[in-house]
């Protein structure tokens, strides 16, 4: 199922003369002291890019916006009919917060503002953005942020409704971004990259939002494999018989309770000429639905467990973007897929499972299934050979308790965790490094196997850390690795905000792609 797509292009026409349905400008808030000395209109400052629009209103634009309730707060959207003052019938002011000390707002503020404005303008076929873009070294980052925000803010899942919804407006079809020079090669490259990246994020969202009865492991594997082949990637799909014969005990065990058997999908990108010689592995958890198995979850909220494959969706979509962007490093994606169901053939608490790398795991909780399939996939990635391994998964409720719904938890090689944190800051997908304490691992010693799934003595204390400690057992000693727990950021159950809509978010597709660029540039 493909959702409607928003297209984006650059223009260097005067914003006041653009033949569009709406023109979006940025407004800043002033400090309380500034506002007190300058009156009602003084509570707002127009950002750069809005000069010709302000001139058309004879200097009364900020006063009018203030009368309409505009404050300039980040993400605030205020609409104003132009009554012929400019070509567009509507001016839309989007809040950018306090005026920055530099030339432009933080890229994430721009990204969220562009997303909020385009989302608020659903139903308008053609929209232009005249947001502040500096003409210095920060120009590329600002343009990338605006383009990504606009494309992602225009996302809407196609859904399954059988009747037209009168109040449901179509997403903006075309977005024009106002720049000083639309023919500039660097600007054009940024737009091309943003379109590839946003396309991957949107596809990841589509997969997460798809009803779980339509995307069980065989179907998920098939749709990912088909898209990857079309993109020119090398594809390998292991079915249940091949998984069993190959010693993938974790994937086999989790998947054996469902009539829809498990899969492991490997996608490979090889740069022309071999690139830098560095090899990156991406691993994503693909539990297409998680009931908890025998250790069944509470019914309340279980419907959101269709999102337990958000890690695999992010990795699969990121690999498609890699095929388009063609970085100078080799990248392989591993997507272990299973449906965790209770049945007479389900794996049980007390089972001992032999994993792909030969380690034996004592199962204590069948709802700790993600680490089982990831252990196999991580071990396979290391066996194939890689220098860096980034794994992402909606692994633990402990991540949400510790860091909330917006910040991912990161565990692994300290230096690589710091690079993930920096990539998250750059892309607006924040992540925070967490420790892997020795006492957590000691409590996972098993009386009958090499390791138990969970630390029974700690129960759910340090639950996020237990997941990371377990996964570390399957990483080869010479591989730098990072586990990115997106249990919170991978799915947004609240109201739309910024460039996030309700449902799958596509986190951390942009982080993974930024990390691949980082490895290509810096090793």
N, C-alpha and C positions, 0 to 999 in steps of 0.2 A: 504494500500500500504506500503510494507516494503522495506526500502532502503538497499543496500549492507552493510554488517557488516565487521568491521575489528576485528580480534582476537589479543589477546596480551598474551605473556608469558614471564617468566624470564629465563635468561641464565647466567652462570658464566664462559663460555668459553672466552679465550682471544679474544677481538674484532677483532684483525688482522687476526684471523683464522676462523671467522664465515662464513659459507657458505650462504651468503645472497646476494641480488641484490644491496644493498647499505648499508653503515655504516655511521651513523650520529654522528658527534662530535660537541662539543661546542667551540666557540671562543669568547674571550673577546676583547674589544677595550682598548687601552691604552690612557692615557692622552696626550694632545698635547706636553707637555714638555718631557714625556717619549719617544714619537715617534720621536721628534726632535733629541734626543741624540742617538737613536738606529737605525735610518734608516727605509727604507720601511718595512722590515719584522718586525721591532719593533712596528708597529702600531697594531699588533695582539698578543694575548696570547692564547695558547690552554688551555682549561679547563681541570680539572681532568677527567679521563676516556679515554683520547685520547693518553695516553703515548705510548702504543704499536704501534699505527698508526703512530705517529710522528717518532718513532724509525725506522719504515720500510721505511720512506722517508729520512733517513739519516740527519734529522734535517732541511730539506729544505721545510717542509710542510707549515709553516707560510709564508715564502717568496713567495712560489708559489701561495698560496691563496691571498696574498696581490697583486700580479701581476694580478690576475683575478678580482680584484676590491673589495675584501672583506674588510670590515671595522670593523666587530664585532658588528655592530648596532643591537639592539634587533629585532629578527624576520627575519633578513637578511639570505638568503639561497644561498650558492655558491656550485656548483657541480664541482668535479674534477675526471677525469678518473685516476684510480690507475695504469694502465698498468702492472698489475701483482705484484705490491709491496706488496699488501695484498690480501687475498682471494676474498673479495668483489670487483667487477669491478668499483665501484663508491664510493668515499668519499664525503660526504655532510657536509659542515660546516655551522652551524646555529649560528647566532649572539646572544650573551647573554648580550650585553652591557658592561659597565665597570666592571672590576674585583671586586667582592664583598670583603668586609673586613672580612666576616665570611667564613665558609667552603663551602657554596654553594650559588648560586643566589637566589633571592626571588622566592618562589614557583610559583607565577604567571608568572614570566619571563620564568621559565622552562616549565610551562604549555603552554604558547604561542609559545615557541621555538619548542617544540615537535609537536604541532599542525601544525605550519608552515612547518616544515620539512616533516611530513607525507603527508600533503596536496600537497606539491611540488613534491613528489615522486609518485603521482598517476600513475598507469601503472606498477609499480614495485611490483611483487607479494610478496616479502619477504624483510623486512627492519629491521635493528638492530639500536638501539639507545644506544650510549655510552656517555651519558650526565653525568654531575657531580652529584653524590649522596654522601652526607656526611655520616660518620659512627658514628654520635652522635645523640643527641635527635631530630635533625631536619631531620633525614633520612626518617622517615615515611611520613612526609609532602612533602618532595622532590619527593619521589617515587610516591606518590599519584598524585602529580601534573604532573609528566612526563606521567604516565599511562593515566590519564584523557585527557591530551592534545593530546596524540597520538590517542586515540580512537575517540575523537571528531574531530580532524583534518582530520581523515579518513572518516568523514561523507559526503555523497552526496545523495540528494533526488533522488529517483528513477525516478520521472517525468513521462511525458505523451507522449514523442516523439515516433512516429510510425516507424521511420527509424533509423538504426544505425548511430551514429555520429562519423566519422573517427577521429576527433580531440579530442573526449571526452574519456579520459582514465579511466579505472576502478580504484576505490580506492585501496590502499594497502590492501592486503588480510591478511597478518600476520605481526605483529610487535613483535620483540624480544627486551627486555630491559636488558641491561648488568648490572649485580649487582655482588657484591663480593661473595654472597652465594645464589644460586637460591633456595635452600631448606629451607631457613630461614622462620620460621612460620610467623613472623611479616610481612615480605615482601610479602609472599603468601597471607596473609589476606588483605594487602593493594591492591594487584592486584584484588582480588575477589571483594572488595568493589568498586574499580574503575570501574570494568566491570558492576556491578549492577547500579551504579550511571550514568555512561556514557550511558548505555543502556536506562535508563529512559530519559536522556536528548535527545538522538537521537529519541526516540519515540515521545517526545513532539515536536521536530522539524518536524517530519513527519506529525503529526496532523496539525500543523500550516501551513505547506507548501501545504497540500492537497487542491485541488480546492474547493471553497465554495459550488459549486453545488453538490459535492460528500460528504460533511460533514455538512449537515443541522442538526438541533437539534435532531430529532429522530435517524438519522444515527450516529451522534457523541455519543449520549447516548448509543446506541447499541454496538458500537465498544469499548467504555470505559468499559461498563458493562461486555462484554465478556472477555476482557483482565483481568479484576479484578477478575472475578470468577475463571478463570484459575489459577490466582496467589494465590487463597485461601482467598480472601477478602470477607466480607459480602457485598452484593449489594442491594440497594433499588433504584428503578427508579419510579418517579412520572410522569404520563402523564398529558395532558392538563386538563382532567376532574378531576383528583385527585388534581392538583394544584389549580384549581378553588374552589373545595369543601373544600380544606384545608386552604383557606384564603391567598394564596400566590399572593396577588394583584399585586405586582411589576413585577414578572415573567410573570404573565398572561397578564398584560397590554402591556408590551413590545412585547410579542410574538403574540398578537392577530392580528397584521397586516400581518402576513405571513401565507401562506397555509401550511408551515411546522411548526407544533405546538411546543411549548416549552416543556422543560423537566427539572427535577431536579434529579441529580444522587448523591446518598450518598454512599460512600465507607468506610468500617469500618475494622480496624485492632485491634485485641485484643491480647496483649502479653500473653504468656504462664504463668500461675500462677498469672496473674493480674499485674505483673511488679511493678513499683514504686507507682502506684496509681494515677499518674498524667495523665491528659487527654489533648491532643492537637487537635485542630480543624484547618483544612486547608480549605480555601474558595477561589475559582478561578472563575473569570468572563468568561463566555462562550457565548459571542455574536458571532455566527458563521459567520455572515456578518452584517456589520453596514452601512446602507445607510444614517442614521440619522433620518429615518422615515419622518414624516410630516415636521420636521425641517431639510430638506435634506442637505446633505453635498455637497460641490463642487465636480464636476466630476473628476478633476485632482487628481490622486493618490488614488482614491477610491478603486482601486483594492487591495491595501494593507490592506483593512479592513477585508479581510479573516483572518487576524492575530488578530482580536479583541477577539478571544477565547484563546489567548496565556496563560492567567492566569489559565483557566480551564485545558488546555493541561498540564501545569506545575504541577498543583495539582494532576490530574489524573495519570500522569507519576510518580510523587513523591510517590504516594500511592503504585504503583507497586514495586518501589524500597524498600519502607518500608516493604512490604510483604517478600521481599528477604533478607533484612538486619536484620529484627526482633529486633527492639529496645525494650527497657524495659518500654515503655510508650504506652498508648492507643492512637491511632491516627484515626481521622475520616476526610474524605475529602468530601466537598460539592461543586458540580459543577452545578450551575444554567445555563441553556442553552436556548437561544432564538435567533431568526433572526429578526433584526429591519428593517422592510420594510414599505414603504408607500402604503396604499391601503384604500379602503372604510371602512375597519374595524380597521384601525390603531388607537392607542391612540393619543390624541390630546393635544396641549398646552391649558391649562385651565381645563383639566380633574383633578378630585380629586380621588386618588387611596388609598384604604385601604390596608396597608401592613400586613405581617404575624404577627407582634407584636401588631397590632391594630392601629398604628399611621397612620394618614391620610396625604398624600402628595399632594400638588398642583403641577401639571406638568406645567413647563414654557417652557421647551425645550425638545422635544422628542429625541434629540441627546445626552442628558444626561441620556441615558438608562441604562448604566452599573451600576450606583449606585442604580437603581431601583431593578434590579434582585439580586444584591449583598446584599441589605438591607434585603430582604426576607431570603436569604441563611444564612446571619450572625445571624439573629434573630432565625432561626431554629437551628443553631449550638449551640447558647446560651441556647435555650430551652432544647435541648438534654443533655446539661451539658458539660462544658469544663473549664479548668484552664487557657489555653493559646489559643489565636486565631490569626492565621496568614492568612491574606487575600491578594491576589495579583491580579492585573488587569492592562490591558492597559486602564487606566481610563481617563486620561486627556492630551490634547496637552500641557497644562501648565507645565507638568513634563518635556517635551522636551525643552520647552523654558527656564525653570529654571535651569535644570541640564544636558541637552544634551542627547545624544543617548546612553551613556554607564552607567550613574549613575542613579539608581532608587531613587525615593523619598519615605521616610518612615514617617508615621504619626501614632500616637496612644499613648499608655502608654509609658512615657519617658524611663523607665528602659528597656522595651522590645524593643523599637526602637534602643536603644544603643546595645542591643544584636544582632539585625538584622544587624546593621552597622558592628559589629565585625565579624559576620558570613560572610557578604559580602566581607570583607577584606580577610578573610581566604580562601574563595573559588574563588576569582577573579571576583565576581559579586558585585561591589561596590554599596553602598546605603548611602543616606545622610538624617539624621533626619530633619524634617520640622515642624513648629509650627501649632497649631490649634487655631488661635486667636478668642477671644470673639466677636470682631466686625464683623468677617466674619459670625459667627452664627447669630448674631442679624439681619443682612441683609437678612437672609433666613426665617425670620418670615413671615408667610402668613396671609393675611386678612381673608381667608376662611378655612384654614386647619392648621394642627399642624406645618408643615414646608413646604417650597417650595424646589424644586430640586436644584435651583441655587440662588445665590445672585444677583438679578436683578440690584441692585444699583451699584454693582461692575463690572457688565458685565463679561468680561473674566479676569479681574484683580484678582490675587490670585486664579486662576482657580483650580490648583492642591489642594490648601488648602480647597476650597469649597467642593471638592469631599470627602476629609477626614472628614470634619466637618459633612457632611451629613451622612456618614457611621457610625460615632460615635453614632448617634441617635438609632442605632439598636443593639449596644453592651450592654450586661447586665453589671450592675455596678460592679459586683465582678469578671469580666473576664479581664485579661490582654490581650491587643490586639495590633496588628500592621497592618497597611495598607501599602502594598508595590506597588507603582505605577510604572509599567514597560512599559509605553507607548513608551519610546525610546528603552530601552535595549531588549524588547521582540521580536523585529524584526529588522534585519540588511539589509538595502536596498543597501548598498555600496558593494565594492569589497571585496572578502574574505580576512581575516586578522587573524593571529594567528590560534586559533582553531574555530573561527567563519567562517561559510560559508554564502553565501547570503541567506536570508530568515529567518525562525524561528531560534532563538538562544538557546531556552531551558531555558533561564533565567526566574525565579530564582529556578529551581529544586534543584541545589546543595546547595543554601542557605537554602532552606526549610529543606533539609535532615541534614544539619549541625546544624540547630536550634533544630531539633528533638533530635539529639545526645546530644546537650547542655542541653536540658530539662531532658533527661534521666540521665545525669551525675550530674547535678547541681540543678535540680528542678526549 
